[in-house]
Amino acid sequence: MQLLDIAKDGLDLEMEVNRLHAIVDGMAMHHLLNPEQFTHEDMMGTLKYHLHSLLK
């Protein structure tokens, strides 16, 4: 099931949940270790970019 029919067809939603979790964990760790190199704005931009890539 795809919420509101906005996700691309054929996505493995369970795999996408796992991938998003890994991306968020990795970005959080990178930000904690290098906050001046990977800022909050960088994290938000990366997250938005990834989520938009899943949309139709």
All heavy atoms as atom14 arrays in JSON, in Angstrom:
{
  "sequence": "MQLLDIAKDGLDLEMEVNRLHAIVDGMAMHHLLNPEQFTHEDMMGTLKYHLHSLLK",
  "atom14_mask": [
    [1, 1, 1, 1, 1, 1, 1, 1, 0, 0, 0, 0, 0, 0],
    [1, 1, 1, 1, 1, 1, 1, 1, 1, 0, 0, 0, 0, 0],
    [1, 1, 1, 1, 1, 1, 1, 1, 0, 0, 0, 0, 0, 0],
    [1, 1, 1, 1, 1, 1, 1, 1, 0, 0, 0, 0, 0, 0],
    [1, 1, 1, 1, 1, 1, 1, 1, 0, 0, 0, 0, 0, 0],
    [1, 1, 1, 1, 1, 1, 1, 1, 0, 0, 0, 0, 0, 0],
    [1, 1, 1, 1, 1, 0, 0, 0, 0, 0, 0, 0, 0, 0],
    [1, 1, 1, 1, 1, 1, 1, 1, 1, 0, 0, 0, 0, 0],
    [1, 1, 1, 1, 1, 1, 1, 1, 0, 0, 0, 0, 0, 0],
    [1, 1, 1, 1, 0, 0, 0, 0, 0, 0, 0, 0, 0, 0],
    [1, 1, 1, 1, 1, 1, 1, 1, 0, 0, 0, 0, 0, 0],
    [1, 1, 1, 1, 1, 1, 1, 1, 0, 0, 0, 0, 0, 0],
    [1, 1, 1, 1, 1, 1, 1, 1, 0, 0, 0, 0, 0, 0],
    [1, 1, 1, 1, 1, 1, 1, 1, 1, 0, 0, 0, 0, 0],
    [1, 1, 1, 1, 1, 1, 1, 1, 0, 0, 0, 0, 0, 0],
    [1, 1, 1, 1, 1, 1, 1, 1, 1, 0, 0, 0, 0, 0],
    [1, 1, 1, 1, 1, 1, 1, 0, 0, 0, 0, 0, 0, 0],
    [1, 1, 1, 1, 1, 1, 1, 1, 0, 0, 0, 0, 0, 0],
    [1, 1, 1, 1, 1, 1, 1, 1, 1, 1, 1, 0, 0, 0],
    [1, 1, 1, 1, 1, 1, 1, 1, 0, 0, 0, 0, 0, 0],
    [1, 1, 1, 1, 1, 1, 1, 1, 1, 1, 0, 0, 0, 0],
    [1, 1, 1, 1, 1, 0, 0, 0, 0, 0, 0, 0, 0, 0],
    [1, 1, 1, 1, 1, 1, 1, 1, 0, 0, 0, 0, 0, 0],
    [1, 1, 1, 1, 1, 1, 1, 0, 0, 0, 0, 0, 0, 0],
    [1, 1, 1, 1, 1, 1, 1, 1, 0, 0, 0, 0, 0, 0],
    [1, 1, 1, 1, 0, 0, 0, 0, 0, 0, 0, 0, 0, 0],
    [1, 1, 1, 1, 1, 1, 1, 1, 0, 0, 0, 0, 0, 0],
    [1, 1, 1, 1, 1, 0, 0, 0, 0, 0, 0, 0, 0, 0],
    [1, 1, 1, 1, 1, 1, 1, 1, 0, 0, 0, 0, 0, 0],
    [1, 1, 1, 1, 1, 1, 1, 1, 1, 1, 0, 0, 0, 0],
    [1, 1, 1, 1, 1, 1, 1, 1, 1, 1, 0, 0, 0, 0],
    [1, 1, 1, 1, 1, 1, 1, 1, 0, 0, 0, 0, 0, 0],
    [1, 1, 1, 1, 1, 1, 1, 1, 0, 0, 0, 0, 0, 0],
    [1, 1, 1, 1, 1, 1, 1, 1, 0, 0, 0, 0, 0, 0],
    [1, 1, 1, 1, 1, 1, 1, 0, 0, 0, 0, 0, 0, 0],
    [1, 1, 1, 1, 1, 1, 1, 1, 1, 0, 0, 0, 0, 0],
    [1, 1, 1, 1, 1, 1, 1, 1, 1, 0, 0, 0, 0, 0],
    [1, 1, 1, 1, 1, 1, 1, 1, 1, 1, 1, 0, 0, 0],
    [1, 1, 1, 1, 1, 1, 1, 0, 0, 0, 0, 0, 0, 0],
    [1, 1, 1, 1, 1, 1, 1, 1, 1, 1, 0, 0, 0, 0],
    [1, 1, 1, 1, 1, 1, 1, 1, 1, 0, 0, 0, 0, 0],
    [1, 1, 1, 1, 1, 1, 1, 1, 0, 0, 0, 0, 0, 0],
    [1, 1, 1, 1, 1, 1, 1, 1, 0, 0, 0, 0, 0, 0],
    [1, 1, 1, 1, 1, 1, 1, 1, 0, 0, 0, 0, 0, 0],
    [1, 1, 1, 1, 0, 0, 0, 0, 0, 0, 0, 0, 0, 0],
    [1, 1, 1, 1, 1, 1, 1, 0, 0, 0, 0, 0, 0, 0],
    [1, 1, 1, 1, 1, 1, 1, 1, 0, 0, 0, 0, 0, 0],
    [1, 1, 1, 1, 1, 1, 1, 1, 1, 0, 0, 0, 0, 0],
    [1, 1, 1, 1, 1, 1, 1, 1, 1, 1, 1, 1, 0, 0],
    [1, 1, 1, 1, 1, 1, 1, 1, 1, 1, 0, 0, 0, 0],
    [1, 1, 1, 1, 1, 1, 1, 1, 0, 0, 0, 0, 0, 0],
    [1, 1, 1, 1, 1, 1, 1, 1, 1, 1, 0, 0, 0, 0],
    [1, 1, 1, 1, 1, 1, 0, 0, 0, 0, 0, 0, 0, 0],
    [1, 1, 1, 1, 1, 1, 1, 1, 0, 0, 0, 0, 0, 0],
    [1, 1, 1, 1, 1, 1, 1, 1, 0, 0, 0, 0, 0, 0],
    [1, 1, 1, 1, 1, 1, 1, 1, 1, 0, 0, 0, 0, 0]
  ],
  "atom14_positions": [
    [[0.84, -1.19, 0.0], [0.0, 0.0, 0.0], [0.88, 1.24, 0.0], [1.86, 1.32, 0.71], [-0.88, 0.0, 1.24], [-1.81, 1.17, 1.28], [-2.93, 1.06, 2.67], [-2.3, 2.38, 3.65], [0.0, 0.0, 0.0], [0.0, 0.0, 0.0], [0.0, 0.0, 0.0], [0.0, 0.0, 0.0], [0.0, 0.0, 0.0], [0.0, 0.0, 0.0]],
    [[0.54, 2.2, -0.83], [1.29, 3.44, -0.9], [0.4, 4.59, -0.45], [-0.63, 4.86, -1.05], [1.82, 3.67, -2.3], [2.84, 2.61, -2.69], [3.33, 2.84, -4.1], [2.9, 3.75, -4.78], [4.25, 2.0, -4.53], [0.0, 0.0, 0.0], [0.0, 0.0, 0.0], [0.0, 0.0, 0.0], [0.0, 0.0, 0.0], [0.0, 0.0, 0.0]],
    [[0.82, 5.24, 0.59], [0.05, 6.32, 1.18], [-0.21, 7.43, 0.16], [0.71, 7.94, -0.45], [0.8, 6.89, 2.38], [0.13, 7.98, 3.18], [-1.18, 7.46, 3.78], [1.03, 8.46, 4.28], [0.0, 0.0, 0.0], [0.0, 0.0, 0.0], [0.0, 0.0, 0.0], [0.0, 0.0, 0.0], [0.0, 0.0, 0.0], [0.0, 0.0, 0.0]],
    [[-1.47, 7.75, -0.04], [-1.91, 8.84, -0.92], [-1.45, 8.68, -2.36], [-1.51, 9.61, -3.13], [-1.44, 10.19, -0.39], [-1.94, 10.58, 1.0], [-1.33, 11.91, 1.43], [-3.46, 10.68, 1.03], [0.0, 0.0, 0.0], [0.0, 0.0, 0.0], [0.0, 0.0, 0.0], [0.0, 0.0, 0.0], [0.0, 0.0, 0.0], [0.0, 0.0, 0.0]],
    [[-0.94, 7.51, -2.72], [-0.5, 7.23, -4.09], [0.53, 8.26, -4.57], [0.46, 8.73, -5.7], [-1.7, 7.16, -5.02], [-1.37, 6.49, -6.34], [-0.54, 5.55, -6.33], [-1.91, 6.91, -7.37], [0.0, 0.0, 0.0], [0.0, 0.0, 0.0], [0.0, 0.0, 0.0], [0.0, 0.0, 0.0], [0.0, 0.0, 0.0], [0.0, 0.0, 0.0]],
    [[1.46, 8.65, -3.71], [2.48, 9.63, -4.1], [3.85, 8.99, -4.28], [4.73, 9.61, -4.86], [2.57, 10.8, -3.09], [2.96, 10.3, -1.7], [1.27, 11.58, -3.07], [3.23, 11.42, -0.7], [0.0, 0.0, 0.0], [0.0, 0.0, 0.0], [0.0, 0.0, 0.0], [0.0, 0.0, 0.0], [0.0, 0.0, 0.0], [0.0, 0.0, 0.0]],
    [[4.02, 7.77, -3.8], [5.3, 7.09, -3.94], [5.41, 6.46, -5.32], [4.4, 6.1, -5.93], [5.46, 6.01, -2.87], [0.0, 0.0, 0.0], [0.0, 0.0, 0.0], [0.0, 0.0, 0.0], [0.0, 0.0, 0.0], [0.0, 0.0, 0.0], [0.0, 0.0, 0.0], [0.0, 0.0, 0.0], [0.0, 0.0, 0.0], [0.0, 0.0, 0.0]],
    [[6.63, 6.37, -5.81], [6.86, 5.72, -7.1], [6.33, 4.29, -7.04], [6.4, 3.63, -6.01], [8.35, 5.69, -7.42], [8.92, 7.03, -7.78], [10.39, 6.9, -8.12], [10.97, 8.25, -8.49], [12.42, 8.17, -8.73], [0.0, 0.0, 0.0], [0.0, 0.0, 0.0], [0.0, 0.0, 0.0], [0.0, 0.0, 0.0], [0.0, 0.0, 0.0]],
    [[5.82, 3.83, -8.16], [5.36, 2.45, -8.25], [6.54, 1.49, -8.15], [7.65, 1.81, -8.59], [4.63, 2.22, -9.58], [3.34, 3.02, -9.68], [2.72, 3.25, -8.62], [2.97, 3.4, -10.8], [0.0, 0.0, 0.0], [0.0, 0.0, 0.0], [0.0, 0.0, 0.0], [0.0, 0.0, 0.0], [0.0, 0.0, 0.0], [0.0, 0.0, 0.0]],
    [[6.28, 0.34, -7.56], [7.28, -0.71, -7.51], [8.3, -0.61, -6.39], [9.23, -1.42, -6.34], [0.0, 0.0, 0.0], [0.0, 0.0, 0.0], [0.0, 0.0, 0.0], [0.0, 0.0, 0.0], [0.0, 0.0, 0.0], [0.0, 0.0, 0.0], [0.0, 0.0, 0.0], [0.0, 0.0, 0.0], [0.0, 0.0, 0.0], [0.0, 0.0, 0.0]],
    [[8.14, 0.35, -5.5], [9.09, 0.46, -4.38], [8.87, -0.7, -3.41], [7.73, -1.09, -3.14], [8.9, 1.77, -3.62], [9.31, 3.06, -4.32], [8.97, 4.24, -3.42], [10.77, 3.05, -4.69], [0.0, 0.0, 0.0], [0.0, 0.0, 0.0], [0.0, 0.0, 0.0], [0.0, 0.0, 0.0], [0.0, 0.0, 0.0], [0.0, 0.0, 0.0]],
    [[9.94, -1.21, -2.88], [9.88, -2.19, -1.79], [9.82, -1.36, -0.51], [10.85, -0.86, -0.04], [11.12, -3.08, -1.83], [11.14, -4.13, -0.74], [10.51, -3.93, 0.32], [11.82, -5.15, -0.94], [0.0, 0.0, 0.0], [0.0, 0.0, 0.0], [0.0, 0.0, 0.0], [0.0, 0.0, 0.0], [0.0, 0.0, 0.0], [0.0, 0.0, 0.0]],
    [[8.62, -1.16, 0.01], [8.44, -0.24, 1.13], [9.2, -0.67, 2.37], [9.73, 0.18, 3.09], [6.95, -0.06, 1.42], [6.14, 0.59, 0.29], [4.69, 0.74, 0.71], [6.73, 1.93, -0.12], [0.0, 0.0, 0.0], [0.0, 0.0, 0.0], [0.0, 0.0, 0.0], [0.0, 0.0, 0.0], [0.0, 0.0, 0.0], [0.0, 0.0, 0.0]],
    [[9.28, -1.96, 2.64], [10.05, -2.42, 3.8], [11.53, -2.08, 3.63], [12.18, -1.62, 4.57], [9.87, -3.92, 4.0], [10.55, -4.42, 5.26], [10.29, -5.9, 5.52], [9.3, -6.45, 4.99], [11.09, -6.49, 6.25], [0.0, 0.0, 0.0], [0.0, 0.0, 0.0], [0.0, 0.0, 0.0], [0.0, 0.0, 0.0], [0.0, 0.0, 0.0]],
    [[12.04, -2.26, 2.42], [13.44, -1.93, 2.15], [13.66, -0.43, 2.25], [14.7, 0.02, 2.75], [13.85, -2.45, 0.78], [15.32, -2.29, 0.48], [16.39, -3.23, 1.6], [16.11, -4.87, 0.96], [0.0, 0.0, 0.0], [0.0, 0.0, 0.0], [0.0, 0.0, 0.0], [0.0, 0.0, 0.0], [0.0, 0.0, 0.0], [0.0, 0.0, 0.0]],
    [[12.7, 0.36, 1.8], [12.83, 1.81, 1.89], [12.83, 2.29, 3.34], [13.56, 3.22, 3.69], [11.71, 2.51, 1.1], [11.82, 2.34, -0.39], [13.12, 2.87, -0.99], [13.79, 3.74, -0.39], [13.47, 2.41, -2.1], [0.0, 0.0, 0.0], [0.0, 0.0, 0.0], [0.0, 0.0, 0.0], [0.0, 0.0, 0.0], [0.0, 0.0, 0.0]],
    [[12.05, 1.64, 4.19], [12.07, 1.97, 5.62], [13.46, 1.68, 6.19], [14.03, 2.5, 6.91], [10.98, 1.19, 6.39], [11.19, 1.3, 7.88], [9.6, 1.69, 6.0], [0.0, 0.0, 0.0], [0.0, 0.0, 0.0], [0.0, 0.0, 0.0], [0.0, 0.0, 0.0], [0.0, 0.0, 0.0], [0.0, 0.0, 0.0], [0.0, 0.0, 0.0]],
    [[14.01, 0.52, 5.85], [15.35, 0.17, 6.33], [16.4, 1.15, 5.82], [17.29, 1.57, 6.56], [15.72, -1.25, 5.89], [14.9, -2.3, 6.58], [14.33, -2.08, 7.64], [14.81, -3.47, 5.97], [0.0, 0.0, 0.0], [0.0, 0.0, 0.0], [0.0, 0.0, 0.0], [0.0, 0.0, 0.0], [0.0, 0.0, 0.0], [0.0, 0.0, 0.0]],
    [[16.3, 1.52, 4.54], [17.28, 2.44, 3.97], [17.17, 3.81, 4.61], [18.19, 4.44, 4.94], [17.08, 2.54, 2.46], [18.08, 3.48, 1.83], [18.23, 3.34, 0.36], [17.01, 3.45, -0.4], [17.02, 3.49, -1.73], [18.16, 3.43, -2.41], [15.87, 3.58, -2.39], [0.0, 0.0, 0.0], [0.0, 0.0, 0.0], [0.0, 0.0, 0.0]],
    [[15.95, 4.3, 4.83], [15.78, 5.6, 5.47], [16.36, 5.59, 6.88], [17.02, 6.55, 7.3], [14.3, 5.99, 5.5], [13.98, 7.35, 6.1], [14.69, 8.46, 5.36], [12.48, 7.57, 6.1], [0.0, 0.0, 0.0], [0.0, 0.0, 0.0], [0.0, 0.0, 0.0], [0.0, 0.0, 0.0], [0.0, 0.0, 0.0], [0.0, 0.0, 0.0]],
    [[16.12, 4.51, 7.61], [16.67, 4.39, 8.96], [18.2, 4.47, 8.92], [18.82, 5.17, 9.72], [16.19, 3.08, 9.57], [16.51, 2.94, 11.02], [16.47, 1.74, 11.67], [16.89, 3.84, 11.97], [16.82, 1.92, 12.93], [17.06, 3.17, 13.13], [0.0, 0.0, 0.0], [0.0, 0.0, 0.0], [0.0, 0.0, 0.0], [0.0, 0.0, 0.0]],
    [[18.81, 3.76, 7.99], [20.27, 3.77, 7.86], [20.78, 5.15, 7.48], [21.81, 5.62, 8.02], [20.71, 2.73, 6.83], [0.0, 0.0, 0.0], [0.0, 0.0, 0.0], [0.0, 0.0, 0.0], [0.0, 0.0, 0.0], [0.0, 0.0, 0.0], [0.0, 0.0, 0.0], [0.0, 0.0, 0.0], [0.0, 0.0, 0.0], [0.0, 0.0, 0.0]],
    [[20.09, 5.83, 6.58], [20.5, 7.17, 6.16], [20.44, 8.14, 7.33], [21.38, 8.9, 7.59], [19.62, 7.67, 4.99], [19.95, 6.89, 3.72], [19.79, 9.17, 4.76], [18.97, 7.12, 2.59], [0.0, 0.0, 0.0], [0.0, 0.0, 0.0], [0.0, 0.0, 0.0], [0.0, 0.0, 0.0], [0.0, 0.0, 0.0], [0.0, 0.0, 0.0]],
    [[19.33, 8.11, 8.07], [19.17, 9.03, 9.2], [20.21, 8.73, 10.28], [20.84, 9.65, 10.82], [17.73, 8.96, 9.76], [17.62, 9.71, 11.08], [16.74, 9.52, 8.74], [0.0, 0.0, 0.0], [0.0, 0.0, 0.0], [0.0, 0.0, 0.0], [0.0, 0.0, 0.0], [0.0, 0.0, 0.0], [0.0, 0.0, 0.0], [0.0, 0.0, 0.0]],
    [[20.43, 7.46, 10.6], [21.45, 7.1, 11.59], [22.83, 7.58, 11.16], [23.58, 8.15, 11.95], [21.5, 5.59, 11.8], [20.43, 5.08, 12.74], [19.66, 5.89, 13.27], [20.37, 3.85, 12.93], [0.0, 0.0, 0.0], [0.0, 0.0, 0.0], [0.0, 0.0, 0.0], [0.0, 0.0, 0.0], [0.0, 0.0, 0.0], [0.0, 0.0, 0.0]],
    [[23.15, 7.34, 9.9], [24.47, 7.75, 9.39], [24.65, 9.25, 9.42], [25.72, 9.76, 9.81], [0.0, 0.0, 0.0], [0.0, 0.0, 0.0], [0.0, 0.0, 0.0], [0.0, 0.0, 0.0], [0.0, 0.0, 0.0], [0.0, 0.0, 0.0], [0.0, 0.0, 0.0], [0.0, 0.0, 0.0], [0.0, 0.0, 0.0], [0.0, 0.0, 0.0]],
    [[23.62, 9.98, 9.0], [23.73, 11.45, 9.02], [23.85, 11.97, 10.44], [24.62, 12.9, 10.7], [22.52, 12.07, 8.32], [22.53, 11.91, 6.84], [21.32, 12.94, 5.96], [19.79, 12.56, 6.79], [0.0, 0.0, 0.0], [0.0, 0.0, 0.0], [0.0, 0.0, 0.0], [0.0, 0.0, 0.0], [0.0, 0.0, 0.0], [0.0, 0.0, 0.0]],
    [[23.1, 11.39, 11.36], [23.17, 11.84, 12.76], [24.58, 11.62, 13.32], [25.13, 12.51, 13.97], [22.13, 11.1, 13.59], [0.0, 0.0, 0.0], [0.0, 0.0, 0.0], [0.0, 0.0, 0.0], [0.0, 0.0, 0.0], [0.0, 0.0, 0.0], [0.0, 0.0, 0.0], [0.0, 0.0, 0.0], [0.0, 0.0, 0.0], [0.0, 0.0, 0.0]],
    [[25.15, 10.46, 13.03], [26.5, 10.17, 13.53], [27.52, 11.12, 12.88], [28.4, 11.66, 13.56], [26.88, 8.72, 13.23], [28.23, 8.33, 13.76], [28.39, 8.48, 15.55], [27.38, 7.13, 16.07], [0.0, 0.0, 0.0], [0.0, 0.0, 0.0], [0.0, 0.0, 0.0], [0.0, 0.0, 0.0], [0.0, 0.0, 0.0], [0.0, 0.0, 0.0]],
    [[27.39, 11.33, 11.58], [28.3, 12.22, 10.88], [28.2, 13.64, 11.45], [29.22, 14.31, 11.66], [27.99, 12.21, 9.38], [28.99, 12.9, 8.53], [30.34, 12.63, 8.57], [28.83, 13.87, 7.6], [30.96, 13.4, 7.7], [30.06, 14.16, 7.1], [0.0, 0.0, 0.0], [0.0, 0.0, 0.0], [0.0, 0.0, 0.0], [0.0, 0.0, 0.0]],
    [[26.98, 14.09, 11.72], [26.78, 15.43, 12.29], [27.37, 15.52, 13.71], [27.98, 16.53, 14.06], [25.29, 15.78, 12.3], [25.01, 17.11, 12.93], [25.38, 18.3, 12.35], [24.38, 17.43, 14.08], [25.0, 19.3, 13.13], [24.38, 18.79, 14.18], [0.0, 0.0, 0.0], [0.0, 0.0, 0.0], [0.0, 0.0, 0.0], [0.0, 0.0, 0.0]],
    [[27.17, 14.47, 14.5], [27.72, 14.49, 15.86], [29.24, 14.57, 15.86], [29.85, 15.26, 16.68], [27.28, 13.24, 16.63], [25.85, 13.25, 17.16], [25.49, 11.87, 17.71], [25.69, 14.31, 18.24], [0.0, 0.0, 0.0], [0.0, 0.0, 0.0], [0.0, 0.0, 0.0], [0.0, 0.0, 0.0], [0.0, 0.0, 0.0], [0.0, 0.0, 0.0]],
    [[29.87, 13.84, 14.94], [31.33, 13.8, 14.89], [31.94, 15.01, 14.18], [33.08, 15.39, 14.48], [31.79, 12.51, 14.21], [31.44, 11.22, 14.95], [31.83, 10.01, 14.11], [32.1, 11.18, 16.32], [0.0, 0.0, 0.0], [0.0, 0.0, 0.0], [0.0, 0.0, 0.0], [0.0, 0.0, 0.0], [0.0, 0.0, 0.0], [0.0, 0.0, 0.0]],
    [[31.19, 15.58, 13.23], [31.71, 16.69, 12.41], [30.64, 17.75, 12.17], [30.25, 18.0, 11.04], [32.19, 16.16, 11.05], [33.25, 15.11, 11.18], [34.35, 15.38, 11.62], [32.91, 13.89, 10.79], [0.0, 0.0, 0.0], [0.0, 0.0, 0.0], [0.0, 0.0, 0.0], [0.0, 0.0, 0.0], [0.0, 0.0, 0.0], [0.0, 0.0, 0.0]],
    [[30.15, 18.39, 13.24], [29.02, 19.31, 13.06], [29.34, 20.51, 12.18], [28.45, 21.04, 11.51], [28.69, 19.75, 14.5], [29.92, 19.48, 15.28], [30.59, 18.31, 14.63], [0.0, 0.0, 0.0], [0.0, 0.0, 0.0], [0.0, 0.0, 0.0], [0.0, 0.0, 0.0], [0.0, 0.0, 0.0], [0.0, 0.0, 0.0], [0.0, 0.0, 0.0]],
    [[30.59, 20.92, 12.13], [30.94, 22.06, 11.28], [31.07, 21.64, 9.81], [30.92, 22.45, 8.91], [32.24, 22.73, 11.75], [33.5, 21.88, 11.64], [33.6, 20.77, 12.68], [33.02, 20.87, 13.78], [34.28, 19.77, 12.38], [0.0, 0.0, 0.0], [0.0, 0.0, 0.0], [0.0, 0.0, 0.0], [0.0, 0.0, 0.0], [0.0, 0.0, 0.0]],
    [[31.32, 20.36, 9.57], [31.47, 19.86, 8.21], [30.13, 19.39, 7.64], [29.87, 19.53, 6.44], [32.47, 18.71, 8.18], [32.75, 18.18, 6.79], [33.73, 17.02, 6.82], [33.74, 16.23, 7.75], [34.54, 16.93, 5.79], [0.0, 0.0, 0.0], [0.0, 0.0, 0.0], [0.0, 0.0, 0.0], [0.0, 0.0, 0.0], [0.0, 0.0, 0.0]],
    [[29.28, 18.8, 8.49], [27.98, 18.29, 8.05], [26.93, 18.9, 8.98], [26.63, 18.39, 10.04], [27.95, 16.76, 8.11], [26.79, 16.16, 7.38], [26.69, 16.25, 6.01], [25.8, 15.49, 8.08], [25.61, 15.69, 5.33], [24.72, 14.92, 7.41], [24.63, 15.02, 6.04], [0.0, 0.0, 0.0], [0.0, 0.0, 0.0], [0.0, 0.0, 0.0]],
    [[26.39, 20.03, 8.54], [25.5, 20.84, 9.38], [24.07, 20.29, 9.4], [23.71, 19.4, 8.62], [25.45, 22.28, 8.85], [24.83, 22.26, 7.55], [26.83, 22.9, 8.77], [0.0, 0.0, 0.0], [0.0, 0.0, 0.0], [0.0, 0.0, 0.0], [0.0, 0.0, 0.0], [0.0, 0.0, 0.0], [0.0, 0.0, 0.0], [0.0, 0.0, 0.0]],
    [[23.28, 20.87, 10.29], [21.85, 20.54, 10.35], [21.2, 20.81, 9.0], [20.38, 20.03, 8.53], [21.18, 21.35, 11.46], [19.72, 21.08, 11.6], [18.78, 21.88, 11.01], [19.05, 20.08, 12.22], [17.57, 21.4, 11.28], [17.72, 20.31, 12.01], [0.0, 0.0, 0.0], [0.0, 0.0, 0.0], [0.0, 0.0, 0.0], [0.0, 0.0, 0.0]],
    [[21.56, 21.91, 8.37], [21.01, 22.25, 7.06], [21.4, 21.19, 6.02], [20.6, 20.84, 5.15], [21.48, 23.63, 6.62], [20.89, 24.77, 7.43], [21.54, 24.95, 8.8], [22.69, 24.49, 9.01], [20.88, 25.53, 9.68], [0.0, 0.0, 0.0], [0.0, 0.0, 0.0], [0.0, 0.0, 0.0], [0.0, 0.0, 0.0], [0.0, 0.0, 0.0]],
    [[22.64, 20.7, 6.09], [23.07, 19.63, 5.19], [22.23, 18.38, 5.4], [21.82, 17.72, 4.44], [24.55, 19.27, 5.41], [25.5, 20.37, 5.03], [25.18, 21.17, 4.12], [26.58, 20.44, 5.64], [0.0, 0.0, 0.0], [0.0, 0.0, 0.0], [0.0, 0.0, 0.0], [0.0, 0.0, 0.0], [0.0, 0.0, 0.0], [0.0, 0.0, 0.0]],
    [[21.98, 18.05, 6.65], [21.16, 16.87, 6.96], [19.76, 17.02, 6.39], [19.23, 16.11, 5.76], [21.08, 16.62, 8.47], [22.37, 16.17, 9.08], [22.25, 15.55, 10.78], [21.1, 16.61, 11.57], [0.0, 0.0, 0.0], [0.0, 0.0, 0.0], [0.0, 0.0, 0.0], [0.0, 0.0, 0.0], [0.0, 0.0, 0.0], [0.0, 0.0, 0.0]],
    [[19.14, 18.17, 6.6], [17.78, 18.39, 6.12], [17.73, 18.37, 4.6], [16.82, 17.8, 4.01], [17.23, 19.71, 6.67], [17.06, 19.71, 8.18], [16.1, 18.32, 8.81], [14.52, 18.66, 8.09], [0.0, 0.0, 0.0], [0.0, 0.0, 0.0], [0.0, 0.0, 0.0], [0.0, 0.0, 0.0], [0.0, 0.0, 0.0], [0.0, 0.0, 0.0]],
    [[18.71, 18.97, 3.96], [18.77, 18.97, 2.51], [18.92, 17.57, 1.95], [18.26, 17.2, 0.96], [0.0, 0.0, 0.0], [0.0, 0.0, 0.0], [0.0, 0.0, 0.0], [0.0, 0.0, 0.0], [0.0, 0.0, 0.0], [0.0, 0.0, 0.0], [0.0, 0.0, 0.0], [0.0, 0.0, 0.0], [0.0, 0.0, 0.0], [0.0, 0.0, 0.0]],
    [[19.77, 16.77, 2.57], [19.97, 15.39, 2.13], [18.7, 14.57, 2.32], [18.31, 13.8, 1.44], [21.14, 14.76, 2.91], [22.32, 15.53, 2.67], [21.38, 13.33, 2.48], [0.0, 0.0, 0.0], [0.0, 0.0, 0.0], [0.0, 0.0, 0.0], [0.0, 0.0, 0.0], [0.0, 0.0, 0.0], [0.0, 0.0, 0.0], [0.0, 0.0, 0.0]],
    [[18.06, 14.74, 3.45], [16.83, 14.01, 3.73], [15.73, 14.39, 2.73], [15.05, 13.53, 2.17], [16.37, 14.27, 5.16], [15.14, 13.51, 5.62], [15.33, 12.0, 5.49], [14.81, 13.89, 7.06], [0.0, 0.0, 0.0], [0.0, 0.0, 0.0], [0.0, 0.0, 0.0], [0.0, 0.0, 0.0], [0.0, 0.0, 0.0], [0.0, 0.0, 0.0]],
    [[15.57, 15.68, 2.47], [14.57, 16.13, 1.5], [14.87, 15.57, 0.11], [13.96, 15.13, -0.59], [14.52, 17.66, 1.46], [13.86, 18.27, 2.66], [13.91, 19.8, 2.58], [13.37, 20.41, 3.85], [13.46, 21.89, 3.82], [0.0, 0.0, 0.0], [0.0, 0.0, 0.0], [0.0, 0.0, 0.0], [0.0, 0.0, 0.0], [0.0, 0.0, 0.0]],
    [[16.14, 15.6, -0.27], [16.54, 15.07, -1.58], [16.17, 13.59, -1.7], [15.6, 13.15, -2.7], [18.04, 15.27, -1.77], [18.56, 14.75, -3.09], [18.52, 15.54, -4.22], [19.09, 13.46, -3.19], [18.99, 15.07, -5.43], [19.55, 12.97, -4.4], [19.51, 13.79, -5.51], [19.96, 13.31, -6.71], [0.0, 0.0, 0.0], [0.0, 0.0, 0.0]],
    [[16.48, 12.83, -0.65], [16.18, 11.4, -0.67], [14.67, 11.16, -0.75], [14.21, 10.36, -1.55], [16.77, 10.7, 0.55], [16.37, 9.26, 0.62], [16.79, 8.33, -0.29], [15.54, 8.6, 1.47], [16.23, 7.16, 0.0], [15.48, 7.3, 1.07], [0.0, 0.0, 0.0], [0.0, 0.0, 0.0], [0.0, 0.0, 0.0], [0.0, 0.0, 0.0]],
    [[13.91, 11.84, 0.1], [12.46, 11.63, 0.11], [11.83, 12.02, -1.22], [10.95, 11.32, -1.72], [11.83, 12.37, 1.28], [12.2, 11.85, 2.66], [11.61, 12.74, 3.75], [11.77, 10.41, 2.85], [0.0, 0.0, 0.0], [0.0, 0.0, 0.0], [0.0, 0.0, 0.0], [0.0, 0.0, 0.0], [0.0, 0.0, 0.0], [0.0, 0.0, 0.0]],
    [[12.29, 13.1, -1.82], [11.77, 13.51, -3.13], [12.07, 12.47, -4.19], [11.31, 12.3, -5.15], [12.3, 14.87, -3.54], [11.56, 16.0, -2.92], [12.04, 16.68, -1.82], [10.36, 16.56, -3.2], [11.18, 17.6, -1.48], [10.14, 17.55, -2.3], [0.0, 0.0, 0.0], [0.0, 0.0, 0.0], [0.0, 0.0, 0.0], [0.0, 0.0, 0.0]],
    [[13.18, 11.74, -4.05], [13.54, 10.72, -5.03], [12.56, 9.54, -4.99], [12.53, 8.75, -5.93], [14.97, 10.24, -4.82], [15.06, 9.35, -3.72], [0.0, 0.0, 0.0], [0.0, 0.0, 0.0], [0.0, 0.0, 0.0], [0.0, 0.0, 0.0], [0.0, 0.0, 0.0], [0.0, 0.0, 0.0], [0.0, 0.0, 0.0], [0.0, 0.0, 0.0]],
    [[11.78, 9.41, -3.93], [10.82, 8.33, -3.8], [9.44, 8.68, -4.35], [8.58, 7.82, -4.45], [10.68, 7.93, -2.33], [11.97, 7.49, -1.63], [11.71, 7.24, -0.15], [12.55, 6.27, -2.29], [0.0, 0.0, 0.0], [0.0, 0.0, 0.0], [0.0, 0.0, 0.0], [0.0, 0.0, 0.0], [0.0, 0.0, 0.0], [0.0, 0.0, 0.0]],
    [[9.25, 9.96, -4.7], [7.94, 10.42, -5.15], [7.79, 10.29, -6.65], [8.75, 10.33, -7.4], [7.73, 11.86, -4.73], [7.81, 12.16, -3.24], [7.66, 13.65, -3.0], [6.77, 11.37, -2.48], [0.0, 0.0, 0.0], [0.0, 0.0, 0.0], [0.0, 0.0, 0.0], [0.0, 0.0, 0.0], [0.0, 0.0, 0.0], [0.0, 0.0, 0.0]],
    [[6.54, 10.18, -7.07], [6.22, 10.14, -8.51], [6.56, 11.46, -9.15], [6.58, 12.47, -8.56], [4.73, 9.86, -8.73], [4.34, 8.47, -8.36], [2.87, 8.25, -8.65], [2.47, 6.83, -8.32], [1.07, 6.58, -8.52], [0.0, 0.0, 0.0], [0.0, 0.0, 0.0], [0.0, 0.0, 0.0], [0.0, 0.0, 0.0], [0.0, 0.0, 0.0]]
  ]
}
